[in-house]
Amino acid sequence: MRPAADAVAIAPARSRSSDYIALAKPRLNILVVASALAGYAMGGGEIARVGLVLSVLAGTGLVAGGASAFNQIYERDADALMKRTRLRPLPDGRLGPIEAMAFASVLSLAGVVILAFGANLLSAGVALATLLSYTVVYTPLKKHSSFATVIGAIPGALPPVIGWTAARNEISQGAWVLFGIVFLWQLPHFLAIAWIYREDYAKAGFPMLPVIEPDGRSTGRQAVVYAAALLPLSLAPTLMGMAGIAYFIGAMLLTLLFVGLSLKFASTHSIPDARRLFFGSIMYLPLLWILMIADGI
């Protein structure tokens, strides 16, 4: 009888652990951590400095996890109204706001401290700015304006700057180029998501662009504009000497494909084409980082 009793006791603990992990969204934050690593590498950071690299990865990942948890605390009532989020730990009642707040605070503080002592104060400052702009500015603004998508792209574009500053202890021109690439990349990515889940967002009271302009013309047009603006910026690392001609050619082809997916979505406004744009965006950024790092070594 004792093994059975132990099994009963262990199962809830495992479930509770998985709920805390869900608050941090580790799978979604993998790209955030990868972007910080790319910024570190492009900033001239040495991969052989294992302690510094681990500090960049852990610090960025913890701050990103904390920001995700704070976001879910603030949006728990809205999440309960949407099909894709109603089973998250907070709206489903598996975790309470106070324990979630403690978890988010510990993760965020730990991430900033790790960057401050494992890398430098500047990288920790950029991480703190990322956290605050995401939780204090972007998250509340989502309920009030479709422009929140653009504002949210600012903290979303800061992870490569965290990596760059960890390597160089300065924010120089190259850091802003990496920031601009991620900033512009995010907008077609999130516009595609907003179109796919526009009914959910409408139910929850989020005035996303597809909600306030349901014909899709503005959503499609903006996706194309941001993707097209990404083309010259994605080529800038070669023009600045951060990468070579192989990157230039690869980045041009990748970005043209990204623009093509945006154009297709803009012409049809269909869910399948929005999904293609979304999945194309998921592939685009890691491939661009791989090209940039490989050609910059």
C-alpha positions in Angstrom: 0.0 0.0 0.0 2.9 2.4 0.6 4.1 2.6 -3.0 0.6 3.5 -4.1 0.4 6.2 -1.4 3.7 7.6 -2.5 2.5 7.7 -6.1 -0.5 9.7 -5.1 1.7 12.2 -3.2 4.3 12.5 -6.0 1.8 13.1 -8.9 0.5 16.5 -7.6 4.0 17.6 -7.0 5.0 16.8 -10.6 1.9 18.5 -11.9 2.6 21.6 -9.8 6.1 21.8 -11.1 4.9 21.6 -14.7 2.5 24.4 -14.0 5.3 26.6 -12.8 7.3 25.7 -15.9 4.3 26.6 -18.0 4.3 30.1 -16.5 7.9 30.6 -17.8 7.1 29.4 -21.3 10.5 27.8 -21.8 9.8 26.5 -25.3 8.7 29.9 -26.6 11.7 31.5 -24.9 14.2 29.3 -26.6 14.4 31.8 -29.5 14.9 34.6 -27.0 17.9 32.9 -25.5 19.2 32.0 -29.0 18.9 35.7 -30.0 21.0 36.7 -26.9 23.6 34.1 -27.9 23.7 35.5 -31.4 24.2 39.0 -30.1 27.0 37.8 -27.9 28.7 36.0 -30.8 28.3 38.9 -33.2 29.6 41.3 -30.5 32.9 39.3 -30.6 32.3 37.3 -27.4 34.4 34.2 -27.0 32.5 31.0 -26.9 35.4 29.5 -24.9 34.5 31.7 -22.0 32.0 29.1 -20.7 31.1 31.0 -17.5 30.2 34.2 -19.4 28.2 32.3 -22.1 26.3 30.4 -19.4 25.6 33.7 -17.6 24.2 35.2 -20.8 22.0 32.2 -21.5 20.7 31.6 -18.0 20.3 35.3 -17.2 18.4 36.0 -20.4 16.3 32.9 -20.1 15.3 33.6 -16.5 14.3 37.2 -17.2 12.3 36.1 -20.2 10.6 33.4 -18.1 9.8 36.0 -15.4 8.4 38.4 -18.0 6.2 35.6 -19.3 4.9 34.8 -15.8 4.1 38.4 -15.0 2.3 38.7 -18.3 0.1 35.7 -17.5 -0.6 37.1 -14.0 -1.9 40.3 -15.5 -3.9 38.7 -18.3 -5.3 35.7 -16.3 -8.9 37.0 -16.6 -8.6 37.6 -20.3 -6.8 34.2 -20.8 -9.9 32.5 -19.2 -12.0 33.8 -22.1 -9.8 32.4 -24.9 -9.8 28.8 -26.1 -6.0 28.7 -26.6 -5.2 30.1 -23.1 -8.0 29.1 -20.8 -6.2 26.0 -19.6 -3.1 27.9 -18.5 -2.3 27.4 -14.8 -3.8 30.7 -13.6 -7.1 30.9 -15.4 -7.6 27.2 -14.8 -7.1 27.8 -11.0 -4.1 25.4 -10.6 -1.9 28.2 -9.4 -2.9 31.4 -7.5 -1.7 34.9 -8.3 0.4 35.3 -5.2 2.5 32.2 -5.7 2.8 33.0 -9.4 3.9 36.6 -8.5 6.6 35.1 -6.2 7.8 32.8 -8.9 7.9 35.5 -11.5 9.8 37.8 -9.1 12.4 35.2 -8.2 13.0 34.3 -11.8 13.4 37.9 -12.9 15.6 38.9 -10.0 17.8 35.9 -10.5 18.2 36.6 -14.2 19.3 40.2 -13.6 21.7 39.3 -10.8 23.3 36.5 -12.9 23.9 39.0 -15.8 25.2 41.7 -13.4 27.8 39.4 -11.7 28.4 36.9 -14.5 28.6 39.4 -17.4 28.4 43.1 -16.6 26.0 45.8 -15.3 25.2 47.1 -18.7 23.8 43.7 -19.9 21.9 43.4 -16.6 20.5 46.9 -17.2 19.3 46.0 -20.7 17.7 42.9 -19.3 15.9 45.0 -16.7 14.7 47.4 -19.3 13.4 44.5 -21.3 11.5 43.2 -18.3 10.0 46.5 -17.4 9.0 47.6 -20.9 7.3 44.2 -21.5 5.5 44.0 -18.2 4.8 47.6 -17.2 4.3 49.2 -20.7 3.4 46.6 -23.3 1.2 44.2 -21.3 -1.2 46.8 -19.9 -1.3 48.6 -23.3 -2.6 45.5 -25.1 -6.1 46.1 -23.6 -6.2 49.6 -25.0 -4.5 49.9 -28.4 -3.6 47.9 -31.4 -0.3 49.9 -31.4 0.7 47.7 -28.5 2.0 45.2 -31.0 4.6 47.7 -32.2 5.5 48.7 -28.6 5.8 45.0 -27.6 8.4 44.5 -30.4 10.8 46.8 -28.5 11.4 44.5 -25.5 11.2 41.6 -27.9 14.1 43.0 -29.9 16.4 43.6 -26.9 17.7 40.0 -26.3 20.5 40.3 -28.9 21.5 43.6 -27.3 21.8 41.8 -24.0 24.2 39.4 -25.6 26.1 42.2 -27.4 26.6 44.2 -24.2 27.7 41.1 -22.3 30.5 40.7 -24.9 31.5 44.4 -25.4 30.1 46.3 -22.4 28.8 48.9 -24.8 25.8 49.5 -27.1 27.3 50.3 -30.5 26.0 50.4 -34.0 26.1 46.7 -34.5 23.8 46.2 -31.5 21.2 48.5 -33.0 21.3 46.6 -36.3 20.5 43.4 -34.5 17.8 45.1 -32.6 16.3 46.5 -35.8 16.3 43.0 -37.4 14.4 41.4 -34.6 12.1 44.4 -34.2 11.0 44.2 -37.8 10.8 40.4 -37.9 8.4 40.3 -35.0 5.7 42.4 -36.6 4.7 40.1 -39.5 5.1 37.2 -37.0 2.7 38.7 -34.5 0.3 40.0 -37.1 -0.1 36.5 -38.4 -0.8 35.2 -34.9 -3.3 38.0 -34.3 -5.1 37.1 -37.6 -5.3 33.4 -36.8 -6.7 34.0 -33.3 -8.7 37.2 -34.0 -11.9 35.7 -32.7 -10.2 34.7 -29.4 -8.7 38.2 -29.0 -12.1 39.8 -29.7 -13.7 37.7 -27.0 -11.0 38.7 -24.5 -11.3 42.4 -25.4 -7.9 42.8 -26.9 -8.1 45.5 -29.7 -5.7 43.8 -32.0 -5.5 45.1 -35.6 -7.5 42.2 -37.0 -10.2 42.8 -34.4 -10.7 46.5 -35.0 -10.2 46.1 -38.8 -11.7 42.7 -39.6 -11.4 42.9 -43.4 -7.7 42.1 -43.1 -6.4 44.7 -45.5 -4.5 46.7 -42.9 -3.2 43.6 -41.3 -1.9 42.2 -44.6 -0.5 45.6 -45.7 1.4 46.1 -42.5 2.8 42.6 -42.6 4.2 43.3 -46.1 5.6 46.7 -45.2 7.5 45.4 -42.1 8.8 42.4 -44.0 10.0 44.6 -46.9 11.7 47.0 -44.5 13.5 44.0 -43.1 15.3 43.4 -46.4 17.8 46.2 -46.4 18.4 45.9 -42.6 19.0 42.2 -42.8 21.8 42.9 -45.4 23.4 45.6 -43.2 25.7 43.1 -41.3 27.6 42.5 -44.5 27.8 46.2 -45.4 29.1 46.9 -41.9 31.7 44.1 -42.0 30.0 42.0 -39.4 29.4 39.1 -41.9 30.5 38.2 -45.4 29.1 37.7 -48.9 27.7 34.2 -48.1 25.6 35.7 -45.4 24.5 38.6 -47.7 23.2 36.1 -50.3 21.6 33.8 -47.7 19.9 36.7 -45.9 18.6 38.1 -49.2 17.0 34.8 -50.2 15.5 34.2 -46.7 14.1 37.7 -46.5 12.7 37.6 -50.0 10.9 34.4 -49.1 9.6 36.0 -45.9 8.3 39.0 -48.0 6.7 36.5 -50.4 4.9 34.8 -47.5 3.7 38.2 -46.3 2.5 39.1 -49.8 0.6 35.9 -50.2 -1.1 36.4 -46.8 -2.0 40.0 -47.7 -3.6 38.9 -51.0 -5.8 36.1 -49.5 -6.2 37.0 -45.8 -6.7 33.2 -45.3 -5.9 31.3 -42.1 -3.7 28.8 -44.0 -1.6 31.6 -45.5 -1.4 33.3 -42.1 -0.1 30.0 -40.6 2.5 29.7 -43.4 3.6 33.2 -42.6 3.8 32.3 -38.9 5.8 29.1 -39.4 8.0 30.9 -42.0 8.8 33.5 -39.4 9.7 30.8 -36.8 12.2 29.4 -39.3 13.5 32.7 -40.5 15.2 34.1 -37.4 17.2 31.1 -36.3 18.4 30.5 -39.9 19.4 34.1 -40.1 21.4 33.8 -36.9 23.1 30.7 -38.1 24.1 32.3 -41.4 25.3 35.5 -39.6 27.4 33.7 -37.0 28.8 31.1 -39.4 29.9 33.8 -41.9 31.1 36.2 -39.2 33.5 33.7 -37.6 
